[in-house]
Amino acid sequence: MHIGIAGNIGSGKTTLTRMLAAHYGWTPKYESVTYNPYLEDY
């Protein structure tokens, strides 16, 4: 199963991911931000 969580920067995506993973025993996978040209603006 794959679940995608999307939202603005600082909206709690990582927190929600960690909480869901802990609750259901899932292994979370995070998007790499190394090559994201849009994050340089933030």
ZIQUI-V585731 format. One record per run of one state. SS is the DSSP state (h for helix, s for strand, l for the rest). FROM is the first residue (numbers start at 1). TO is the last residue. If there is no record, write none. Layout:
SS&FROM&TO + SS&FROM&TO
//
This chain:
l&1&12 + h&13&24 + l&25&36 + h&37&41 + l&42&42
//
